[in-house]
Amino acid sequence: MPDQPHCLVIGAGIIGASIAWHLVRDGAHVTILDAGPGGGLATRHSWAWINASWGNPEAYFRLRRQSMQEWRRLAQEVPEISVNWSGGLLWDLPPERLESYASEHASWGYGIRLVDRVEARRIEPQLADPPARAIHVAEEGAVEPLAAAEALLHAAIARGAKFLPHREVTALDLVGARITGVSCGDDRVAADLIVLAAGAATDRLAMSAGIALPMSAPPGLLVVTKPAPPLLNGLVMAPELHIRQRVDGCLIAGSDFGGADPGTQPQAVAERILSAMRTLLQDGDSLAFDHYTVGYRPLPGDEFPAIGFSQAHDNLYLAVTHSGITLAPAIGAMAASEILRGDRHPLLTPYGPARFGA
């Protein structure tokens, strides 16, 4: 590969934008393609919780915790990124699981504590009925996802990256076992190395090069209110309702952080979520519905990231994951290091695409 390889990044959501930024920062010649205007599809419809929360094995916790730290580094390198380290209050688990979650993650070094009703009310005074027992993690936060992806994209362009929006990649171009570029309809873009970070379209494009990558793309519905006065200090994860207040005053919520299943009647689902938002908060009746969104979350077959070089094509790098907001800074830095210097970070060891035969 040339000393300054031409890297073609397919996808300008938070993962693709982060990889592109880190590649160009580290000296690569980068072109970014996106089927839309940039900012991705899953990214712009994300609840955007930055966390290393419950339900994951320790190896995945370590990767997520590293990426939480990387967000602080990235916000210094790209000052247009603003992370709100507001903390998270969670009680959407049975009491025994709350206890085990707190104990386990505390032993792993997470800044986690159990709180009672009095402390929960102090943390979030506008809760109509604070929980008797909850978890509080002060080090969790959120970003405005589209703004963060666009900031990374603009920073990469300022460093010399070329961005081609509204260029839908239809296939990866093969000559023998090597990918030489991509087709965008009748047009073709050549490159030394391809980074496939196309979110829910990743499996389809991988298949054009003969790679079967098991994936699903479950939908997630989020409700957005009109701007409201300050009602929440941080992220709130209540049973069947995850809610936060954006910097513009709008509240955004789903039945969990991934959003609700919209089913066949998304408006009815949105109305149920809005009703739950109003019930959760003391002044909730004043919340006015603005709109709902439905995003499709890229989810590899075992629900963990697929990050690394394809075993079928040595100049194809795959990067697809759920929790892209949490993981974007770490994946960007680690992918750039592996692509340009051959250094695979130990935290990525369990998450190579080879485990799927890809």
Backbone torsions as a table, in degrees:
resi	resn	phi	psi	omega
1	MET	NA	142.1	179.2
2	PRO	-59.7	159.9	178.5
3	ASP	-60.3	-36.4	174.9
4	GLN	-118.8	80.3	-174.9
5	PRO	-66.2	150.6	172.0
6	HIS	-86.2	108.2	-178.6
7	CYS	-100.6	127.8	178.9
8	LEU	-106.3	114.8	-179.3
9	VAL	-99.7	119.4	179.0
10	ILE	-97.4	110.9	-179.5
11	GLY	115.0	125.6	-179.3
12	ALA	-118.2	32.1	167.3
13	GLY	-77.1	-167.3	-174.0
14	ILE	-63.9	-35.8	179.3
15	ILE	-71.6	-50.9	179.4
16	GLY	-61.5	-41.6	-179.4
17	ALA	-65.5	-38.6	179.2
18	SER	-67.3	-44.3	178.4
19	ILE	-62.6	-43.6	180.0
20	ALA	-60.1	-46.1	179.5
21	TRP	-59.7	-47.2	-177.7
22	HIS	-68.0	-35.1	177.3
23	LEU	-64.4	-48.3	-177.5
24	VAL	-70.0	-33.3	175.3
25	ARG	-60.8	-36.0	-176.0
26	ASP	-92.3	9.9	169.4
27	GLY	106.7	2.8	-179.8
28	ALA	-81.0	156.3	170.0
29	HIS	-90.7	119.2	-167.9
30	VAL	-124.6	133.7	167.9
31	THR	-120.5	136.6	-178.6
32	ILE	-117.6	129.5	176.4
33	LEU	-114.7	141.1	174.8
34	ASP	-145.1	141.8	179.9
35	ALA	-68.5	-21.7	-179.4
36	GLY	-116.8	-153.5	-177.3
37	PRO	-80.6	-6.3	-173.7
38	GLY	107.6	155.9	-177.8
39	GLY	98.0	-8.9	173.8
40	GLY	75.0	174.9	177.6
41	LEU	-105.3	-54.0	176.5
42	ALA	-61.9	-38.8	-177.3
43	THR	-58.9	-51.3	-173.5
44	ARG	-69.0	-16.5	179.5
45	HIS	-108.4	25.9	-178.4
46	SER	-93.4	148.4	172.2
47	TRP	-74.3	-23.1	165.4
48	ALA	70.4	41.0	176.8
49	TRP	-84.8	124.6	176.6
50	ILE	-97.9	114.5	-169.9
51	ASN	-160.7	167.7	168.3
52	ALA	-131.3	53.0	-166.4
53	SER	-78.6	-162.8	-166.9
54	TRP	-71.5	166.3	169.1
55	GLY	86.6	11.4	-177.5
56	ASN	-126.1	149.7	175.9
57	PRO	-67.7	163.8	-174.0
58	GLU	-60.5	-36.9	-179.1
59	ALA	-60.5	-41.0	-179.8
60	TYR	-73.4	-36.8	173.2
61	PHE	-55.4	-45.0	-177.3
62	ARG	-62.7	-41.4	177.7
63	LEU	-63.6	-44.9	-179.2
64	ARG	-66.4	-41.0	179.5
65	ARG	-64.6	-39.8	176.3
66	GLN	-60.3	-41.4	-178.3
67	SER	-69.7	-31.3	173.2
68	MET	-58.9	-42.2	177.5
69	GLN	-67.7	-37.1	179.9
70	GLU	-65.6	-27.2	176.4
71	TRP	-61.0	-36.8	179.6
72	ARG	-67.5	-41.6	176.3
73	ARG	-63.5	-44.2	-176.7
74	LEU	-65.5	-38.2	179.1
75	ALA	-65.7	-24.8	174.4
76	GLN	-77.5	-38.9	-179.6
77	GLU	-72.7	-33.4	179.6
78	VAL	-123.7	86.1	-171.2
79	PRO	-61.8	-17.0	178.8
80	GLU	-70.5	-13.9	176.8
81	ILE	-83.4	128.8	178.4
82	SER	-120.7	118.3	177.6
83	VAL	-105.0	130.8	177.8
84	ASN	-98.6	99.7	-179.7
85	TRP	-84.0	71.3	-170.3
86	SER	-90.6	-12.7	-176.1
87	GLY	84.7	160.5	-179.2
88	GLY	-130.7	136.3	176.7
89	LEU	-112.2	121.7	-170.7
90	LEU	-130.9	132.2	171.8
91	TRP	-147.1	32.4	179.7
92	ASP	-92.9	33.0	175.2
93	LEU	-129.0	153.3	172.4
94	PRO	-59.3	153.5	-175.1
95	PRO	-52.8	-40.7	-177.5
96	GLU	-68.2	-33.1	178.5
97	ARG	-75.4	-32.1	172.8
98	LEU	-59.1	-45.7	-178.5
99	GLU	-63.3	-45.8	-177.5
100	SER	-69.4	-36.8	176.2
101	TYR	-60.7	-46.5	-179.0
102	ALA	-62.4	-44.7	-177.8
103	SER	-66.0	-47.2	-178.1
104	GLU	-62.1	-51.9	-174.9
105	HIS	-70.9	-30.5	173.8
106	ALA	-63.0	-39.3	179.2
107	SER	-68.5	-20.9	177.3
108	TRP	-89.1	-4.9	177.4
109	GLY	98.3	10.3	178.3
110	TYR	-75.0	144.4	-179.9
111	GLY	-81.1	71.0	-168.3
112	ILE	-117.8	144.6	176.0
113	ARG	-149.1	148.6	171.7
114	LEU	-83.8	138.3	179.7
115	VAL	-128.3	154.5	177.6
116	ASP	-97.1	-175.0	-175.2
117	ARG	-61.9	-40.3	-178.8
118	VAL	-62.6	-45.2	-179.7
119	GLU	-69.9	-36.9	176.9
120	ALA	-61.6	-40.0	177.8
121	ARG	-66.9	-35.5	177.7
122	ARG	-65.8	-39.1	-179.2
123	ILE	-69.6	-44.4	-178.5
124	GLU	-129.9	84.7	-174.0
125	PRO	-63.8	-20.5	-175.5
126	GLN	-88.4	1.6	176.3
127	LEU	-66.2	131.0	-179.7
128	ALA	-69.6	-36.0	-178.1
129	ASP	-141.8	83.5	-177.0
130	PRO	-59.0	148.4	-178.1
131	PRO	-71.2	150.2	176.2
132	ALA	-68.3	-27.7	-178.3
133	ARG	-146.9	133.9	-179.3
134	ALA	-152.6	169.1	174.2
135	ILE	-105.9	136.1	171.6
136	HIS	-123.4	130.8	176.2
137	VAL	-124.9	104.6	-174.5
138	ALA	-68.0	-23.4	-173.2
139	GLU	-87.7	-0.5	176.5
140	GLU	-79.6	161.8	-178.2
141	GLY	-161.0	-165.0	-179.4
142	ALA	-153.9	156.7	169.8
143	VAL	-124.5	163.1	167.9
144	GLU	-84.0	110.4	-162.6
145	PRO	-64.5	-43.9	-179.6
146	LEU	-65.2	-41.7	179.5
147	ALA	-62.8	-39.0	179.7
148	ALA	-67.0	-44.2	179.1
149	ALA	-63.5	-41.9	179.9
150	GLU	-67.2	-36.3	177.6
151	ALA	-62.9	-43.0	177.2
152	LEU	-64.8	-41.4	179.3
153	LEU	-62.3	-47.5	-179.8
154	HIS	-65.3	-36.7	178.3
155	ALA	-66.0	-38.7	177.5
156	ALA	-65.5	-42.3	178.6
157	ILE	-62.7	-41.1	179.5
158	ALA	-62.6	-26.7	178.0
159	ARG	-87.9	-0.6	176.4
160	GLY	117.3	-3.4	177.6
161	ALA	-66.8	150.7	176.1
162	LYS	-106.0	129.5	-178.7
163	PHE	-114.7	127.4	178.1
164	LEU	-116.9	93.0	179.4
165	PRO	-77.5	165.4	177.9
166	HIS	53.7	38.8	177.2
167	ARG	-122.7	92.6	-177.6
168	GLU	-77.9	121.1	176.4
169	VAL	-76.6	126.4	-179.1
170	THR	-101.5	-21.4	179.6
171	ALA	-165.7	154.1	168.5
172	LEU	-88.1	135.5	-176.9
173	ASP	-93.1	127.1	-176.8
174	LEU	-111.7	137.8	165.3
175	VAL	-126.9	106.2	-171.5
176	GLY	66.0	-127.6	-179.9
177	ALA	-97.4	7.5	-175.0
178	ARG	-112.7	138.1	176.2
179	ILE	-88.0	124.8	-174.7
180	THR	-102.3	-10.0	-179.8
181	GLY	163.5	-159.7	-178.6
182	VAL	-135.7	155.7	173.3
183	SER	-102.7	136.6	173.8
184	CYS	-122.8	83.4	-171.3
185	GLY	66.6	-121.8	179.8
186	ASP	-87.0	-8.6	-179.6
187	ASP	-92.4	159.9	178.9
188	ARG	-137.0	141.1	176.3
189	VAL	-122.6	122.7	-179.3
190	ALA	-91.8	154.2	179.3
191	ALA	-162.0	159.6	174.6
192	ASP	-79.4	-33.4	-175.1
193	LEU	-145.9	140.6	-178.6
194	ILE	-112.3	129.5	170.7
195	VAL	-107.6	115.6	-177.9
196	LEU	-97.9	101.3	-178.1
197	ALA	-129.9	51.8	-169.9
198	ALA	-96.0	19.6	176.3
199	GLY	59.7	-129.8	-175.2
200	ALA	-68.1	-13.0	177.4
201	ALA	-91.0	-0.3	-174.0
202	THR	-61.2	-43.2	-177.3
203	ASP	-66.0	-38.6	179.5
204	ARG	-63.6	-44.1	-179.4
205	LEU	-71.0	-36.7	176.2
206	ALA	-61.2	-39.1	-179.3
207	MET	-63.8	-27.4	178.3
208	SER	-65.9	-17.1	174.6
209	ALA	-106.9	16.4	176.3
210	GLY	80.9	17.2	-176.9
211	ILE	-106.6	121.0	177.7
212	ALA	-94.9	107.4	-179.8
213	LEU	-111.5	109.7	-178.4
214	PRO	-66.6	126.6	-177.9
215	MET	-151.6	157.4	166.4
216	SER	-133.0	169.5	179.5
217	ALA	-140.7	71.2	-177.9
218	PRO	-64.8	142.6	179.3
219	PRO	-79.3	152.7	176.1
220	GLY	-138.8	124.2	-178.6
221	LEU	-99.5	130.7	175.9
222	LEU	-122.7	141.0	177.4
223	VAL	-101.2	136.6	177.2
224	VAL	-120.7	128.1	178.1
225	THR	-90.8	170.5	168.2
226	LYS	-71.2	159.2	-179.4
227	PRO	-54.4	139.8	-179.2
228	ALA	-130.7	160.8	172.8
229	PRO	-60.5	163.9	179.4
230	PRO	-56.0	121.2	-179.4
231	LEU	-121.8	-27.2	-177.3
232	LEU	-128.5	141.5	175.9
233	ASN	-87.6	-30.7	-176.1
234	GLY	-148.8	-159.7	178.8
235	LEU	-82.9	140.7	-180.0
236	VAL	-125.5	123.7	179.7
237	MET	-116.6	85.8	179.0
238	ALA	-93.0	165.0	177.4
239	PRO	-56.0	122.2	177.3
240	GLU	61.4	21.3	175.4
241	LEU	-157.1	112.7	171.2
242	HIS	-108.2	128.1	-169.7
243	ILE	-143.1	142.6	171.9
244	ARG	-146.1	163.6	177.0
245	GLN	-108.1	127.4	-179.4
246	ARG	-77.2	169.5	-178.5
247	VAL	-65.9	-23.1	178.4
248	ASP	-86.1	5.0	178.5
249	GLY	92.4	-15.7	178.0
250	CYS	-70.1	143.1	172.0
251	LEU	-96.4	140.8	-179.8
252	ILE	-127.5	132.5	-172.8
253	ALA	-151.3	153.1	172.2
254	GLY	-143.5	176.1	178.9
255	SER	-69.5	-21.9	164.8
256	ASP	-152.6	-174.3	-174.6
257	PHE	-63.7	-22.6	179.1
258	GLY	-86.5	-5.5	-176.5
259	GLY	93.7	164.2	-180.0
260	ALA	-86.8	153.4	171.6
261	ASP	-70.0	117.8	-176.3
262	PRO	-72.8	-17.6	179.9
263	GLY	56.4	-146.1	-180.0
264	THR	-98.9	-4.2	-179.8
265	GLN	-132.2	71.2	-175.5
266	PRO	-61.0	-33.4	179.5
267	GLN	-63.8	-40.4	178.6
268	ALA	-65.6	-39.2	176.7
269	VAL	-63.2	-42.7	179.0
270	ALA	-61.9	-39.4	179.8
271	GLU	-66.8	-36.9	177.0
272	ARG	-65.4	-40.7	179.3
273	ILE	-66.2	-42.8	178.2
274	LEU	-60.6	-40.4	177.7
275	SER	-62.0	-42.3	178.2
276	ALA	-65.0	-36.4	176.2
277	MET	-61.8	-44.7	-179.3
278	ARG	-64.8	-36.7	179.4
279	THR	-70.4	-35.0	-175.3
280	LEU	-66.8	-31.9	-169.7
281	LEU	-110.5	145.5	-179.4
282	GLN	-57.9	-42.7	179.9
283	ASP	-103.0	28.9	-173.3
284	GLY	-66.5	-25.4	-178.1
285	ASP	-62.5	-19.8	-179.2
286	SER	-82.9	-7.3	-178.9
287	LEU	-67.7	131.1	-179.6
288	ALA	-111.9	130.2	179.6
289	PHE	-64.8	137.5	173.4
290	ASP	-111.9	-58.5	179.4
291	HIS	-165.7	171.6	170.3
292	TYR	-125.0	157.5	176.4
293	THR	-124.3	154.0	172.9
294	VAL	-127.9	117.1	176.7
295	GLY	-112.7	158.2	180.0
296	TYR	-115.0	114.6	-170.2
297	ARG	-89.1	121.1	177.6
298	PRO	-68.6	125.5	-173.7
299	LEU	-135.5	103.4	175.3
300	PRO	-56.9	161.8	-169.6
301	GLY	-53.7	-37.5	179.7
302	ASP	-99.7	9.5	175.9
303	GLU	73.6	10.3	175.7
304	PHE	-112.7	162.3	-175.8
305	PRO	-59.5	151.5	170.0
306	ALA	-119.6	99.4	-171.9
307	ILE	-130.7	118.9	175.2
308	GLY	148.2	177.6	179.2
309	PHE	-70.1	141.8	173.0
310	SER	-67.7	140.7	175.4
311	GLN	-77.8	-12.8	179.3
312	ALA	-87.8	-31.7	-176.0
313	HIS	-139.1	115.5	-169.8
314	ASP	-77.1	-2.2	174.6
315	ASN	-115.8	22.7	174.2
316	LEU	-115.4	121.6	179.7
317	TYR	-112.3	123.8	-178.4
318	LEU	-98.0	139.5	179.3
319	ALA	-148.0	94.4	-180.0
320	VAL	-139.7	136.7	-176.4
321	THR	-164.4	153.3	162.3
322	HIS	-81.3	171.1	-178.5
323	SER	57.5	38.9	-179.7
324	GLY	-61.9	-31.6	-180.0
325	ILE	-65.4	-49.4	178.1
326	THR	-60.0	-44.5	-166.6
327	LEU	-89.5	-11.4	-171.4
328	ALA	-55.3	-47.1	-177.6
329	PRO	-63.6	-43.0	-180.0
330	ALA	-67.5	-45.3	-179.8
331	ILE	-62.6	-40.6	178.9
332	GLY	-60.0	-48.9	-178.4
333	ALA	-68.0	-43.4	-177.5
334	MET	-69.8	-38.9	178.5
335	ALA	-64.7	-44.3	179.7
336	ALA	-60.6	-41.6	179.5
337	SER	-64.5	-41.4	-180.0
338	GLU	-69.7	-41.6	-177.6
339	ILE	-67.0	-44.6	-171.8
340	LEU	-90.2	-27.8	-175.2
341	ARG	-124.3	-4.7	-179.7
342	GLY	76.0	15.5	-177.5
343	ASP	-97.5	106.6	177.4
344	ARG	-90.8	126.1	-177.9
345	HIS	-69.8	137.2	-179.4
346	PRO	-57.0	-30.3	-178.8
347	LEU	-67.5	-18.2	177.3
348	LEU	-88.7	-5.3	-173.8
349	THR	-50.7	-44.6	-178.3
350	PRO	-75.5	-5.7	-163.9
351	TYR	-118.4	25.4	175.7
352	GLY	-74.9	150.3	178.7
353	PRO	-67.8	-14.3	179.7
354	ALA	-60.8	-24.0	179.6
355	ARG	-65.7	-18.2	175.3
356	PHE	-100.2	5.8	-173.9
357	GLY	74.5	16.3	-177.9
358	ALA	-96.9	NA	NA
